Amino acid sequence: MKKLLKMHLEHVRLRMKHQADKGRTERHFEEGDWVYLKLQPYLQSSVERRANHKLSFKYFAPFQIEKKVGTVAYKLILPEHSLVHPVFHVSLLKKSLPREIMAEATLPPDASTEQVPERVLARRRRILGNTTLLEGKVVWSGVSDNLATWDNLQELKKRFPEAPAWGQAGSQGEGDVTNPATGLTRRHAVDEHLKFCPVPEAKELRQSRRERRHNHRVNGPEWTT
């Protein structure tokens, strides 16, 4: 019975440790490194004197590491007026850049050029609400074909009217495009398109090419009018 209880307790301990380690990162510092120190509100006044503690900082200093104490603690060089013990756990420390490293005031120039549509691999129609959008699988300049994206061709032509993609004919991609909200497929989209087609064109699209066969059950003079 004791072995069973120990086994369950060990299992629970490992599970709790695994969940707690998800929010932790392994940190190592050397003597002479500069680190920021995280303090509790009641300890901040002795280390960092401030006139108003309403908007106090979360990390203070940085302070220099004097030496390493054990495996997970470090001794810091604090101000002389500090009343806090100078040894802190590694979880309260955050690495600081050396004072010699200065941040640049200006950003480096961006050498990359603006990407434009280069080719259209396929086209499809997608139903969005009461409208039918024409989308294309677009290959952008400087990007391989496997990174092509489906975009609205009308919007792209407005943004890039002189793009190389509009000077070539891409292949027409086949397949049903279903509206997730209504479940309409390409066949329903064609029916919606026929509402706005001229009468001769609509008749041509609706006309079946199968050979007509008379029903023998309704043949005879009694069915003629």
DAGIBEL-V686666 format. One record per backbone hydrogen bond with DSSP energy under -0.5 kcal/mol. CO is the residue of the C=O (numbers start at 1). NH is the residue of the N-H. If there is no record, write none. Layout:
CO	NH
CO	NH
//
This chain:
1	5
2	6
3	7
4	8
5	9
6	10
7	11
8	12
9	13
10	14
11	15
12	16
13	17
14	18
15	19
16	20
17	21
18	22
19	22
20	23
21	24
30	33
33	65
34	96
35	62
35	63
36	94
37	39
37	60
40	43
40	44
41	44
41	45
43	47
44	48
53	56
58	39
60	37
63	35
64	77
65	32
67	75
68	70
69	73
72	90
73	69
74	76
74	88
75	66
75	67
76	78
77	64
79	82
86	76
86	88
88	74
89	92
90	93
92	38
94	36
98	101
100	102
109	111
116	141
117	165
119	121
119	139
121	171
122	137
123	173
124	135
126	128
126	133
128	131
131	128
131	133
133	126
133	135
134	153
134	154
135	124
136	138
136	151
137	121
137	122
138	140
138	149
139	118
139	119
140	143
144	147
145	148
149	138
149	151
151	136
151	153
152	156
153	157
154	158
155	159
156	160
160	163
163	166
164	167
165	168
168	170
171	173
176	178
178	180
179	183
184	179
185	189
186	190
187	191
188	192
189	193
190	194
191	195
192	195
193	196
194	197
198	202
199	203
200	204
201	205
202	206
203	207
214	216
215	218
216	219
220	223
221	224
//
